[in-house]
Every structure is written in structure tokens, then in C-alpha cells.
Amino acid sequence: MRWVLAIVFVIAGINHFRSPDGFIRIVPPQLPSPAMLVAISGAAEIAGGLGILVPAVRRAAGWGLIALLIAVFPANIYMLLHDIPLGDTPIPRLLLWLRLPIQPLLIWMVWWSCCRPARANDG
């Protein structure tokens, strides 16, 4: 699961730099410097995705990704409420609704694979 998460986060982070405009559009207007926030969150996704593969920093990277997932959740809600596409093609409203529960699922996956306390039988 860790490898899947790493790939997902690294690709998502790279996309923040390849196509920042869609991400900038979903930053709620109350937040300052959308372009900077998109760049910071993209860099954090890349660093966290790589970090969870390194045992010495795995736990810290996992908690960092969990904090990031919580921090960007308002952008997902803003995107849904205002029907904002990430690219040129609008995203069906149902998919925007379905996207919301993915965030807690990702949080759980990161916690399970990187942050939960080790047990004696985990090997």
C-alpha cells in the first residue's frame, strides 16, 4: 500500500507544477497567494510521497501527508460548491461528491501504512 500511496502523492505533486492553473482555481479566495499555496502543497506531496518510502522518516512523512490532506480538504469543498474544473473539462457533480470521502480514506491509508503504532506481531 505504501508504494501505491507514494506513486499517487508524487504524481499529484508533480501535477501541481505541470498544470498549476486548475489547482490555483480551487484555492478558496479567503486564502492568500494561491499560486504559492499550490506550489507548497505540490512540493509537500512529492516530499511526503518519497518520504514514506524511507524507513527513517516514514512516520514523520506520513503525519505530514495526513496534515496536508486535512489542509487541502477545503479546496475540495470549494471546488464542489462552485463547480470548478481542474482542467478545461468540467467534472460531473457526482464525481465531485464522490471525491470528498476519498480524503478520509487516504488519511486512513497513510496512517495505517506509516503512522500506526507497531505491534509485536507486525514483524
C-alpha atoms as one frame of an Amber mdcrd trajectory, in Angstrom:
protein
   0.000   0.000   0.000   2.926   2.325   0.755   4.187   2.135  -2.821   0.742
   2.918  -4.218   0.431   5.925  -1.899   3.918   7.103  -2.823   3.132   6.949
  -6.533  -0.218   8.725  -6.063   1.279  11.534  -3.987   4.340  12.047  -6.180
   2.254  12.171  -9.363  -0.263  14.527  -7.737   2.570  16.748  -6.545   4.190
  16.842  -9.983   0.821  17.819 -11.471   0.769  20.874  -9.195   3.796  22.118
 -11.156   2.850  20.786 -14.616  -0.676  22.226 -14.588  -0.975  24.678 -11.689
  -3.887  26.710 -13.061  -6.540  24.131 -12.192  -5.239  23.826  -8.647  -4.986
  27.609  -8.278  -8.662  27.924  -9.256  -9.794  25.664  -6.414  -7.940  27.523
  -3.662 -10.680  29.261  -1.647 -10.496  33.044  -2.185 -10.097  33.677   1.557
  -6.591  32.194   1.392  -3.635  34.329   0.302  -1.217  33.628  -2.552  -2.963
  30.714  -4.310  -0.016  30.045  -6.638   2.366  29.812  -3.705  -0.023  27.535
  -1.784  -0.308  25.245  -4.816   3.474  25.092  -5.166   3.945  24.403  -1.446
   1.285  21.694  -1.415   2.754  20.123  -4.570   6.241  20.075  -3.055   4.811
  18.633   0.170   3.056  15.863  -1.770   6.271  14.946  -3.581   8.352  15.059
  -0.397   5.762  13.100   1.578   5.305  10.526  -1.164   9.042   9.915  -1.319
   9.398  10.161   2.456   7.002   7.329   3.199   9.365   5.020   1.316  12.286
   5.860   3.611  12.018   3.996   6.931  13.949   6.646   8.895  11.438   9.390
   8.004   8.346   7.315   7.189   6.375   8.207  10.305   7.097  11.964  10.002
   6.289  11.898   6.277   3.041  10.070   6.998   1.936  12.599   9.605   2.916
  15.379   7.209   0.754  13.871   4.461  -2.147  13.497   6.881  -1.819  17.175
   7.835  -1.670  18.097   4.147  -4.777  16.052   3.325  -6.656  17.848   6.089
  -5.331  21.248   4.978  -6.393  20.859   1.345  -9.855  19.474   2.114 -11.452
  22.962   1.976 -10.273  23.239  -1.640 -12.214  20.060  -2.479 -15.332  21.506
  -0.859 -14.846  24.853  -2.628 -14.430  23.007  -5.929 -17.697  21.140  -5.352
 -19.708  24.165  -4.232 -18.601  26.264  -7.199 -18.369  23.548  -9.905 -14.745
  24.384 -10.683 -12.964  22.089 -13.136  -9.310  21.183 -12.530  -8.623  21.439
 -16.250 -10.609  22.521 -19.280 -13.268  19.828 -18.893 -15.939  20.206 -16.196
 -16.076  17.377 -13.689 -19.525  15.794 -13.185 -21.021  16.883  -9.865 -21.424
  13.266  -8.740 -17.664  12.743  -9.073 -17.027  15.890  -7.036 -19.254  14.480
  -4.291 -17.572  11.077  -4.503 -14.181  12.747  -4.225 -14.930  14.006  -0.698
 -14.892  10.603   1.048 -11.648   9.728  -0.720  -9.812  12.210   1.518 -10.626
  10.381   4.795  -9.824   7.092   3.047  -6.406   8.441   2.036  -5.843   9.690
   5.575  -6.614   6.229   6.919  -4.377   4.557   4.324  -1.443   6.822   5.188
  -1.988   6.331   8.914  -2.295   2.542   8.551   0.796   2.135   6.424   3.041
   4.769   8.016   1.886   6.091  11.387   0.041   3.477  13.416   1.897   2.080
  16.404   3.787  -1.095  15.621   2.529  -4.263  17.285   4.596  -7.266  18.312
   3.127  -9.473  15.569   3.592  -6.902  12.759   7.082  -8.230  12.060
